[in-house]
Amino acid sequence: MTEDADPLSDRVDRAIVNAFQGGFPVVERPLEPAAAALRERGIDIDADELLARVRAMDEAGTLTRFGALVNAEAIGGAATLVAMHAPPERFDEVAEQVNAHREVAHNYEREHPHLNMWFVVSVADADRVREVLDEIEAETGQPTYNLPKQQEFRVEAKFLVDGPIPEGDVDLSDLGPDVTPTDRDHLTPAERDLVLAVQDGLPLTETPYADVAAEIDQPTEWVLETLQRFDREEKVRRVGVVPNHYALGYTENGMTVWNVPDDLVDEVGPAIASLDFVTHCYERPRHEGVWPYNFFAMTHGRSEAESAERVEQVRERMAEFWDVGEDDWDTLFSTRILKKTGIRLDERADANTEDGDSTGDGPGASAETEVGDD
C-alpha cells in the first residue's frame, strides 16, 4: 500500500499508531516519556500534542480506545468459539435468536458451504457454556459446534500502517513500578473495580492512571503497581492505543483453518505464530464428519491481494512441516458482523472476586479481549 492510500493521512498520526500499540509507560504522567521516545525516533512532538492527537483519533474512530487490553481469560470465567449452520432462508432469524443471548459477544457471518455463523460465548461459569448452547439449539433447531481453545500460540492483534516506526517496536513497559507477580487465581475487590474501570479504556488526560485511582478511591501508586503487575501476570495483554483495524484499512479478515497432524501441532504452532501478520493462532478441537480442522490462524489484509499473499505465506510455512493437501485447509472470510459487543467482564470478575464484594458499582460494560478471532 502506498503512503497516499494509507487511511491515516498524517505522518505523525501514523507514527503514534505504529509506536504505541503496546508497551505504553505505566507512570503518573505517561505522555511525557512517550513523546520523548517519539522524538528520539525523529518525530517532533511534545506531550500536549501527543494527547491532542490521540484524542482526535479516538473521536474520529481511528482508535477503538486507549488503555489496557484486558485478558478476560485470566480475569475469570470462560469464553469459547462456536460454529453453526444457519439455513439461508432463515439466516437473519437465526442470527437474531443467537444475538439475543447476552452471553454471545461477537458473531460473524463467514464464507463456508455449511458452517456460516461463528460466534463467541462468554460466561462467568464454564458450566454455563453448554447450557447456553443447548438453549440456542432448542430455539434455532440447529446443532452447534463448540470449539474451545486447547492451546494458544499467539494473540497479538497489532495493525501497523505505512510510515514512521514501521516495525512498531517502541516498548516503554519497563517505565513503571518494580513489581513482583503473584500466583493468586482470584481478584481482590479493589482489583475487580480496577479491571472494570479500565476495560473500556483509560481517560484521555495528562494523568490517566491518577484519574482512574480517583474513580475507584484508591491511591495512584496502587493503581500503577497493580496495572504493572497485571501486565506481568498476563491479566493485561498490553497497554497502549487500540486501533480500529477497519478504519486503518484492514478490511480483509481471513480465518485460515488447518488439519494439522496431531503430533506436529506443538511444532507448527510457534512457527505460524512467528509470522508477524498472524494476529491469533490457536489449537481447537475437530468435530468428526463436520469439521476436520484443528488449527486456526487469523490473518488480516488491506486488500484482497495482500490477504491472499498472507494466506499463501501461512500455507508455505505449514508445508515446511508436512505435506499439505488441498483438503487439509480452508480460509473463511467474514462477510458480515452480526454482533460485536466485546466480552462482558462484570459478571466474570464478580464470580472470581475473593469475597464477591466491591468498592464500586461496576459499569457492566464490555472488554475487547481478542478471543473472537475477528
C-alpha positions in Angstrom: 0.0 0.0 0.0 1.4 3.4 -0.9 1.6 6.3 1.6 -1.1 8.2 -0.4 -3.5 5.3 0.0 -3.0 5.0 3.7 -6.2 5.7 5.7 -4.1 7.9 8.1 -3.0 10.9 6.0 -0.8 12.5 8.7 2.7 11.2 9.2 2.8 11.9 12.9 -0.5 10.1 13.5 0.9 7.1 11.7 3.9 7.1 13.9 1.8 7.2 17.0 -0.4 4.3 15.8 2.7 2.2 15.0 4.6 3.1 18.1 2.1 2.6 20.8 0.0 -0.5 20.2 1.7 -1.9 23.2 4.3 -1.0 25.8 3.0 2.4 27.0 4.5 3.7 30.2 2.7 3.0 33.5 3.8 6.1 35.3 1.8 9.0 36.7 2.4 11.3 33.6 3.0 8.7 30.8 2.7 11.1 27.9 6.0 12.9 28.6 8.2 9.8 28.2 6.1 8.6 25.3 6.6 11.8 23.4 10.3 11.7 24.3 10.5 8.2 22.7 8.9 9.6 19.5 11.4 12.5 19.4 14.3 10.0 19.7 12.9 8.4 16.5 12.6 11.7 14.6 9.0 12.6 15.3 8.9 16.2 16.6 6.1 16.2 19.2 5.6 17.1 22.9 3.2 15.6 25.5 0.4 18.1 24.8 0.4 17.4 21.1 0.6 13.7 21.6 -2.5 13.8 23.9 -4.4 16.0 21.4 -3.7 13.7 18.5 -4.7 10.6 20.5 -7.9 12.3 21.5 -8.6 13.3 17.9 -8.0 9.8 16.6 -10.2 8.4 19.3 -13.0 10.8 18.4 -12.6 10.0 14.7 -12.9 6.3 15.3 -9.4 5.5 14.2 -8.8 4.1 17.6 -11.3 1.9 19.5 -9.8 3.2 22.7 -6.5 4.0 24.5 -5.6 1.9 27.5 -5.2 -1.6 28.9 -6.2 -4.6 26.8 -7.6 -6.9 29.4 -7.1 -10.7 29.1 -10.6 -11.9 30.2 -9.5 -15.5 30.4 -7.0 -14.6 33.2 -9.7 -12.5 35.0 -12.1 -15.4 35.4 -14.9 -17.3 33.7 -14.6 -18.8 30.2 -15.1 -17.9 26.6 -15.4 -20.2 23.6 -15.7 -20.0 19.8 -18.8 -21.7 18.4 -19.8 -22.5 14.8 -23.2 -23.4 13.4 -25.2 -23.6 10.2 -28.0 -21.1 9.7 -30.2 -22.0 6.8 -30.0 -19.2 4.2 -33.8 -18.7 4.1 -33.7 -18.3 7.9 -30.3 -16.7 8.4 -31.5 -13.3 9.8 -34.0 -15.0 12.1 -31.3 -17.4 13.5 -28.9 -14.5 13.9 -31.4 -12.6 15.9 -32.1 -15.6 18.1 -28.4 -16.2 18.7 -27.6 -12.5 19.3 -30.5 -12.2 21.8 -28.3 -14.2 24.3 -26.3 -11.7 26.4 -23.6 -14.3 26.7 -22.9 -14.0 22.9 -20.3 -11.4 22.4 -19.0 -11.5 18.8 -21.0 -13.0 15.9 -19.9 -13.1 12.3 -21.2 -14.5 9.1 -18.4 -16.3 7.3 -18.0 -17.9 3.9 -18.4 -21.6 4.3 -20.7 -24.1 2.5 -22.1 -25.3 5.8 -20.8 -23.5 8.9 -21.7 -20.0 8.0 -22.2 -18.5 11.5 -19.4 -18.1 14.1 -19.9 -16.5 17.5 -18.2 -16.3 20.9 -19.9 -17.2 24.1 -18.5 -15.6 27.3 -19.7 -16.7 30.8 -18.8 -16.4 34.4 -19.1 -20.2 35.0 -17.6 -22.6 32.4 -20.5 -25.0 33.0 -22.8 -22.3 31.6 -21.4 -22.7 28.1 -23.2 -26.0 27.5 -26.4 -24.5 28.9 -26.3 -21.5 26.5 -25.6 -23.8 23.5 -28.5 -26.1 24.5 -30.8 -23.0 24.6 -29.6 -21.8 21.2 -30.0 -25.3 19.7 -33.6 -25.5 21.1 -34.5 -22.1 19.8 -33.0 -22.4 16.3 -33.3 -26.1 15.7 -29.7 -26.1 14.6 -26.8 -28.0 16.1 -23.8 -26.0 17.5 -20.2 -27.0 17.3 -18.1 -25.9 20.3 -14.5 -25.0 19.5 -12.8 -24.1 22.8 -9.2 -23.1 22.7 -6.9 -26.0 23.6 -3.6 -24.2 23.1 -2.9 -20.5 22.5 0.2 -19.8 20.4 -0.4 -16.1 19.7 -2.8 -13.3 20.5 -1.1 -10.2 19.1 -3.6 -8.1 17.2 -1.4 -5.2 16.1 -2.1 -3.4 12.9 0.7 -1.3 11.5 0.4 1.3 8.8 2.9 2.7 6.3 5.1 5.5 7.7 7.5 6.2 10.6 8.3 3.4 13.1 7.1 0.7 10.7 8.1 -2.1 13.0 6.0 -0.8 15.9 8.9 -1.5 18.2 8.5 1.2 20.9 8.2 -0.7 24.2 8.2 1.6 27.3 6.6 -1.0 29.6 9.7 -1.0 31.7 8.8 2.6 32.8 6.7 1.8 35.8 6.9 0.4 39.3 9.1 -2.5 40.1 6.6 -5.3 40.9 6.6 -9.0 41.7 3.9 -11.2 40.1 1.7 -13.3 42.4 0.2 -16.7 41.8 -3.3 -15.8 43.1 -6.2 -17.1 41.0 -8.8 -14.7 42.4 -9.1 -10.9 42.4 -9.5 -8.7 45.4 -12.5 -6.4 45.5 -10.2 -3.4 44.7 -8.6 -5.3 41.8 -12.1 -6.1 40.5 -13.0 -2.4 40.5 -9.8 -1.6 38.7 -10.5 -4.1 35.9 -14.0 -2.7 35.3 -12.7 0.9 35.4 -10.0 0.3 32.7 -11.7 -2.3 30.5 -13.2 0.3 28.1 -10.0 2.5 28.1 -8.1 5.0 30.2 -9.2 8.6 30.4 -7.6 10.7 27.7 -5.9 13.1 30.1 -2.4 14.0 31.2 -2.7 11.8 34.3 -4.9 8.8 33.2 -3.9 6.5 36.0 -4.5 9.1 38.7 -7.9 9.7 37.3 -8.7 6.0 37.4 -7.4 6.0 41.0 -9.8 8.8 41.9 -12.7 7.0 40.3 -12.2 3.8 42.3 -11.0 5.6 45.5 -7.5 4.1 45.5 -4.0 5.6 45.7 -2.4 6.4 42.4 0.6 4.4 43.3 -1.6 1.3 44.0 -3.2 1.7 40.5 0.3 1.9 38.8 1.6 -1.0 40.8 -1.4 -3.2 40.1 -1.6 -2.5 36.4 2.1 -3.2 36.1 1.7 -6.4 38.0 -1.4 -7.4 35.9 0.8 -6.9 32.8 3.5 -9.2 34.3 0.8 -11.8 35.2 -0.8 -11.5 31.8 -4.1 -10.3 33.2 -3.5 -7.4 30.9 -2.0 -8.2 27.5 -0.6 -4.8 26.9 -1.2 -1.0 27.5 -1.4 1.3 24.5 -3.5 2.5 21.7 -6.0 0.0 20.3 -6.7 0.8 16.7 -9.9 0.2 14.8 -8.4 -2.1 12.2 -11.3 -1.5 9.8 -10.6 2.3 10.0 -6.9 1.6 9.1 -8.0 -0.3 6.0 -7.6 -3.9 7.3 -10.9 -4.9 5.8 -9.9 -8.4 4.6 -10.4 -10.7 7.5 -9.4 -14.3 6.8 -9.7 -17.2 9.3 -7.4 -19.9 8.0 -8.1 -23.4 9.3 -5.9 -26.4 9.0 -6.0 -30.2 9.6 -2.5 -30.4 11.2 -1.3 -33.9 12.2 -1.7 -34.0 15.9 1.9 -34.9 16.6 3.1 -31.8 14.8 0.8 -29.2 16.4 3.4 -28.2 19.0 6.0 -27.5 16.3 3.6 -25.9 13.8 2.1 -23.5 16.4 5.1 -21.4 17.3 6.2 -21.4 13.6 2.9 -19.9 12.4 2.8 -17.6 15.4 6.1 -16.1 14.4 4.6 -14.6 11.2 4.0 -11.0 12.2 0.7 -10.6 10.3 -0.9 -13.6 12.1 -2.9 -12.0 14.9 -4.5 -15.0 16.5 -3.2 -18.6 16.5 -4.9 -21.5 18.4 -5.4 -25.2 18.5 -9.1 -26.1 18.7 -10.9 -29.5 18.5 -12.2 -31.2 15.4 -15.8 -32.4 15.0 -15.9 -35.7 13.2 -17.9 -35.6 9.9 -18.5 -31.9 10.1 -15.3 -30.0 10.9 -11.9 -31.6 10.2 -9.6 -28.7 11.2 -7.8 -28.4 14.5 -5.6 -25.3 13.9 -6.7 -21.7 13.4 -4.6 -18.8 12.3 -6.2 -15.4 11.7 -4.8 -13.0 9.0 -5.8 -9.5 8.1 -5.1 -7.6 4.9 -5.7 -4.2 3.4 -6.7 -5.6 0.0 -7.7 -8.9 -1.4 -4.3 -9.3 -3.0 -2.5 -8.6 0.3 -4.8 -11.0 2.2 -4.3 -13.8 -0.4 -0.5 -13.3 -0.2 -0.5 -13.6 3.5 -2.7 -16.8 3.4 -0.2 -18.2 1.0 2.7 -17.4 3.3 0.9 -19.4 6.1 0.5 -22.3 3.7 4.1 -22.2 2.7 5.2 -22.2 6.3 2.8 -25.1 7.0 4.4 -27.0 4.1 7.7 -27.0 5.8 6.4 -29.4 8.4 4.0 -31.7 6.4 2.6 -32.4 3.0 -0.4 -30.0 2.9 -3.2 -31.3 0.6 -6.0 -29.2 -0.9 -8.5 -30.8 1.5 -6.3 -30.1 4.5 -7.1 -26.4 4.8 -9.5 -23.6 4.1 -9.9 -19.9 4.6 -13.2 -18.5 5.9 -13.6 -14.8 5.2 -16.1 -12.8 7.2 -18.9 -11.2 5.2 -20.9 -9.6 7.9 -20.5 -8.5 11.5 -23.7 -9.7 13.2 -22.9 -8.7 16.7 -19.8 -7.2 18.4 -20.3 -6.1 22.0 -17.0 -7.3 23.4 -16.5 -9.6 26.3 -18.6 -8.6 29.3 -16.3 -8.7 32.4 -18.6 -7.6 35.2 -20.1 -11.0 36.0 -16.9 -12.8 35.3 -14.9 -10.6 37.5 -17.5 -10.7 40.3 -17.5 -14.5 40.2 -13.7 -14.5 40.6 -13.5 -11.9 43.4 -12.5 -13.2 46.8 -15.5 -12.1 48.8 -17.9 -11.1 46.0 -18.0 -7.5 47.4 -16.6 -4.5 45.7 -16.0 -0.9 46.4 -17.7 0.3 43.2 -20.9 -0.4 41.4 -19.3 -1.8 38.3 -20.4 -0.5 34.9 -21.3 -3.8 33.4 -19.6 -2.8 30.2 -17.6 -4.8 27.8 -13.9 -5.5 27.2 -12.3 -6.5 23.9 -10.1 -9.5 24.5 -9.1 -10.8 21.1 -10.7 -14.2 21.7 -13.3 -13.7 18.9 -10.9 -14.3 16.0 -12.1 -11.1 14.3 
